[in-house]
């Protein structure tokens, strides 16, 4: 099998380590090209790890988060990284799409064509086989996650169209577009039940109560990542300002994950190649 190229487009530093990280680590280990595009600087995020709430950190948060991101990417084996550096829009409770609640220069308020054109240029220059981003709702209603979807989906289409952004280089048709899903009904159900069977507390009790009413995405593609869970943990911990080592990110033991649900879940949104569902790889059909 020839080496393939998977490009992951994320909203903030640390998103690459919490969404599809083990898949990236697996593909990099197998010799595939794995690239990450980070759209914002992440500076609106709070310091969520009390150990890092130190004098001077907030004053140089952009630099700190860039350093953390570089360490995480190295741990995951990411081969290419592009940082767009837009201003983090910040989380808004009950965000309804009204950008007036955000800073005028926040990423969400940047004219869509600008980041789309920049991403088209990256796609045409590096020519990935698959593009991975967030679903339409962003995975959760953060303005930057929603806009990350908008930019990625638009660039997926525009990169193949010679009439769009002609100055960005020769057209390139990405074969497949995926949405990543850190938590899905099959995953939550399996891990929640396994934790209870072992007499362990489950961090998913609240989510289990909402499964019937929340529109969880269907899973089309499960990538087996049991041998790469530790890389994901190390990459998360590299984001020391954002990730508390005692948080629920690490509440489920890796040996349990390997036993009951050693997968990362994706949904295939668009494809120009024939593929059989369900898939076991983002590269199926290529």
C-alpha positions as CSV (number, residue, x, y, z in Angstrom):
1,X,0.0,0.0,0.0
2,X,1.4,3.4,-0.9
3,X,1.7,6.1,1.7
4,X,-1.3,8.3,2.0
5,X,-1.8,11.8,3.3
6,X,-4.4,12.7,5.9
7,X,-4.9,16.4,6.7
8,X,-6.7,17.3,10.0
9,X,-8.1,20.8,10.4
10,X,-8.6,21.9,14.0
11,X,-9.9,25.1,15.7
12,X,-7.4,25.5,18.6
13,X,-4.1,24.2,20.0
14,X,-5.1,21.0,22.0
15,X,-7.9,20.0,19.7
16,X,-5.6,17.9,17.7
17,X,-4.8,15.9,20.8
18,X,-8.4,15.3,21.9
19,X,-9.9,14.5,18.5
20,X,-8.4,11.8,16.3
21,X,-5.0,11.9,18.0
22,X,-4.5,8.2,18.2
23,X,-5.5,7.8,14.6
24,X,-2.8,10.4,13.6
25,X,-0.3,8.6,15.8
26,X,-1.1,5.3,14.1
27,X,-0.9,6.6,10.6
28,X,2.3,8.5,11.3
29,X,3.8,5.3,12.7
30,X,2.8,3.4,9.6
31,X,4.6,5.9,7.4
32,X,1.7,7.9,6.1
33,X,1.9,11.7,5.9
34,X,-0.1,13.4,8.6
35,X,-0.7,17.1,8.6
36,X,-2.5,19.5,11.0
37,X,-3.8,22.9,10.3
38,X,-4.5,24.9,13.4
39,X,-6.8,27.9,12.8
40,X,-6.6,30.0,15.9
41,X,-4.1,30.9,18.6
42,X,-6.2,29.5,21.5
43,X,-5.6,32.6,23.6
44,X,-9.2,32.9,24.8
45,X,-9.0,29.6,26.6
46,X,-8.8,29.6,30.4
47,X,-5.9,28.0,32.3
48,X,-7.7,24.7,33.2
49,X,-4.8,23.0,35.0
50,X,-4.3,24.7,38.4
51,X,-0.7,23.6,38.4
52,X,-0.1,26.0,35.5
53,X,-1.9,29.0,36.9
54,X,1.4,30.7,37.5
55,X,2.6,34.3,37.3
56,X,3.3,35.4,33.8
57,X,1.5,32.5,32.0
58,X,-1.5,34.5,30.9
59,X,0.7,37.4,29.7
60,X,2.4,35.1,27.3
61,X,-0.4,32.6,26.6
62,X,-0.1,32.7,22.8
63,X,3.6,31.7,23.1
64,X,3.0,29.1,25.7
65,X,0.2,27.5,23.8
66,X,2.3,27.4,20.6
67,X,5.1,25.7,22.5
68,X,2.6,23.1,23.9
69,X,1.2,22.5,20.5
70,X,4.7,21.9,19.0
71,X,5.4,19.3,21.7
72,X,2.1,17.5,21.1
73,X,2.6,17.4,17.4
74,X,6.1,15.9,17.9
75,X,4.6,13.2,20.2
76,X,2.0,12.3,17.7
77,X,4.5,12.1,14.8
78,X,2.7,14.8,12.8
79,X,4.8,15.5,9.7
80,X,3.4,18.9,8.6
81,X,1.9,21.7,10.6
82,X,0.3,25.0,9.4
83,X,-0.7,27.6,11.9
84,X,-3.2,30.2,10.6
85,X,-3.0,32.2,13.9
86,X,-6.4,33.8,13.9
87,X,-7.6,35.3,17.2
88,X,-9.5,32.8,19.3
89,X,-13.2,33.8,19.4
90,X,-13.8,32.4,22.9
91,X,-16.6,30.2,24.1
92,X,-20.1,31.8,24.3
93,X,-22.8,30.1,26.3
94,X,-25.8,29.3,24.1
95,X,-24.1,30.6,21.0
96,X,-26.7,31.3,18.2
97,X,-24.4,32.3,15.4
98,X,-24.4,36.0,16.2
99,X,-20.9,37.2,15.8
100,X,-21.7,40.6,17.4
101,X,-21.2,38.9,20.8
102,X,-17.5,38.3,19.9
103,X,-14.6,40.6,19.4
104,X,-14.7,42.2,15.9
105,X,-11.4,40.6,14.9
106,X,-12.3,37.1,16.3
107,X,-11.9,34.2,13.9
108,X,-15.6,33.7,13.7
109,X,-16.0,37.3,12.4
110,X,-13.3,37.0,9.7
111,X,-14.9,37.0,6.2
112,X,-15.2,33.3,5.3
113,X,-13.5,33.6,2.0
114,X,-10.2,34.6,3.6
115,X,-9.5,31.4,5.6
116,X,-11.1,29.3,2.9
117,X,-8.7,30.7,0.4
118,X,-5.7,30.1,2.7
119,X,-6.8,26.5,3.3
120,X,-7.3,25.9,-0.4
121,X,-3.8,27.1,-1.0
122,X,-2.5,24.6,1.6
123,X,-4.5,21.8,0.2
124,X,-3.3,22.5,-3.4
125,X,0.3,22.7,-2.3
126,X,0.3,19.6,-0.1
127,X,-2.4,17.5,-2.0
128,X,-3.9,15.4,0.8
129,X,-5.9,12.3,0.1
130,X,-8.4,12.8,2.9
131,X,-9.5,15.9,4.9
132,X,-10.7,15.5,8.5
133,X,-12.6,18.2,10.4
134,X,-15.7,18.7,12.6
135,X,-19.4,18.2,11.8
136,X,-21.7,21.1,11.0
137,X,-22.4,21.9,14.7
138,X,-18.7,21.9,15.4
139,X,-19.0,18.9,17.7
140,X,-20.0,21.3,20.4
141,X,-21.3,24.9,20.0
142,X,-18.0,26.8,20.2
143,X,-17.9,29.6,17.5
144,X,-14.4,28.5,16.3
145,X,-15.5,24.8,16.0
146,X,-18.5,25.8,13.9
147,X,-16.4,28.1,11.7
148,X,-13.7,25.3,11.4
149,X,-16.4,23.1,9.8
150,X,-17.5,25.9,7.5
151,X,-14.0,26.7,6.3
152,X,-13.0,23.0,5.9
153,X,-16.1,22.0,4.0
154,X,-15.9,25.0,1.7
155,X,-12.2,24.4,1.0
156,X,-12.8,20.8,0.3
157,X,-15.0,21.8,-2.6
158,X,-13.1,24.9,-3.7
159,X,-9.7,23.2,-3.9
160,X,-11.0,21.0,-6.8
161,X,-12.5,23.9,-8.7
162,X,-10.1,25.7,-11.1
163,X,-12.4,28.7,-11.1
164,X,-12.1,29.3,-7.3
165,X,-8.9,30.9,-6.0
166,X,-6.9,30.5,-9.2
167,X,-4.0,32.3,-7.6
168,X,-3.8,29.4,-5.0
169,X,-2.2,26.9,-7.4
170,X,-3.4,24.0,-9.6
171,X,-6.6,22.4,-8.5
172,X,-6.5,19.3,-6.3
173,X,-9.5,17.0,-5.6
174,X,-9.4,15.6,-2.1
175,X,-10.9,12.1,-2.3
176,X,-12.7,12.0,1.1
177,X,-14.0,14.4,3.7
178,X,-14.5,13.1,7.3
179,X,-16.0,14.5,10.5
180,X,-14.3,13.3,13.7
181,X,-16.4,12.3,16.7
182,X,-14.5,11.9,20.1
183,X,-17.7,10.5,21.7
184,X,-20.4,8.5,20.0
185,X,-23.3,6.4,21.2
186,X,-21.5,3.0,20.7
187,X,-18.4,4.3,22.4
188,X,-20.2,5.9,25.4
189,X,-22.4,2.9,25.8
190,X,-19.5,0.4,25.7
191,X,-17.2,2.3,28.1
192,X,-20.0,3.3,30.5
193,X,-21.1,-0.3,30.9
194,X,-17.5,-1.7,31.2
195,X,-16.7,0.8,33.9
196,X,-19.7,-0.2,36.0
197,X,-18.9,-3.9,35.4
198,X,-15.5,-3.2,37.0
199,X,-17.0,-1.3,39.9
200,X,-15.5,2.0,38.6
201,X,-17.1,5.4,38.5
202,X,-18.2,6.5,35.0
203,X,-17.6,10.1,33.8
204,X,-20.3,9.5,31.2
205,X,-23.4,9.3,33.4
206,X,-24.7,12.7,32.4
207,X,-24.1,12.0,28.7
208,X,-25.9,8.6,29.0
209,X,-29.0,10.4,30.3
210,X,-29.0,12.6,27.2
211,X,-28.3,9.9,24.6
212,X,-32.0,9.6,23.6
213,X,-32.4,13.3,23.0
214,X,-28.9,14.3,21.7
215,X,-28.4,14.0,17.9
216,X,-25.2,11.9,18.1
217,X,-23.7,11.4,14.6
218,X,-23.7,8.0,12.9
219,X,-20.4,6.2,12.7
220,X,-19.2,5.1,9.3
221,X,-15.6,4.5,10.0
222,X,-13.9,3.0,13.0
223,X,-10.1,3.2,13.2
224,X,-8.5,0.6,15.5
225,X,-6.0,2.6,17.8
226,X,-5.4,0.3,20.8
227,X,-1.7,0.5,20.4
228,X,-1.7,4.3,20.2
229,X,-3.7,5.4,23.3
230,X,-0.6,6.4,25.3
231,X,0.5,8.7,22.5
232,X,-2.8,10.5,22.7
233,X,-2.4,10.8,26.5
234,X,1.1,12.2,26.2
235,X,0.0,14.7,23.6
236,X,-2.9,15.9,25.8
237,X,-0.6,16.3,28.7
238,X,1.7,18.4,26.6
239,X,-1.0,21.0,26.6
240,X,-0.3,21.7,30.3
241,X,-2.3,24.9,30.5
242,X,-5.4,23.3,29.1
243,X,-5.3,19.7,30.4
244,X,-5.5,18.8,34.1
245,X,-3.9,15.4,34.6
246,X,-6.6,14.6,37.1
247,X,-9.5,15.5,34.7
248,X,-11.9,13.0,33.1
249,X,-9.8,12.8,30.0
250,X,-7.9,10.1,31.9
251,X,-10.8,8.6,33.9
252,X,-11.0,5.5,31.7
253,X,-8.0,3.2,32.0
254,X,-6.4,2.4,28.7
255,X,-6.5,-1.3,29.3
256,X,-10.2,-1.1,29.5
257,X,-10.5,1.0,26.3
258,X,-8.3,-1.6,24.5
259,X,-10.6,-4.4,25.7
260,X,-14.0,-2.9,25.0
261,X,-13.7,-0.1,22.4
262,X,-10.2,0.4,20.9
263,X,-11.4,2.7,18.2
264,X,-11.7,6.3,17.1
265,X,-14.9,7.1,15.3
266,X,-15.5,9.2,12.2
267,X,-18.3,9.8,9.7
268,X,-17.7,9.9,6.0
269,X,-19.3,13.2,4.8
270,X,-18.2,13.2,1.1
271,X,-16.3,10.9,-1.1
272,X,-15.3,10.7,-4.8
273,X,-14.2,7.1,-4.5
274,X,-16.2,4.0,-4.0
275,X,-15.9,2.5,-0.5
276,X,-17.7,-0.1,1.5
277,X,-19.3,0.9,4.8
278,X,-18.5,0.5,7.6
279,X,-14.9,1.3,7.0
280,X,-11.8,0.4,9.1
281,X,-9.6,3.1,7.7
282,X,-9.8,6.7,6.5
283,X,-7.9,5.3,3.5
284,X,-10.4,2.6,2.4
285,X,-11.2,2.9,-1.3
286,X,-8.0,4.8,-2.2
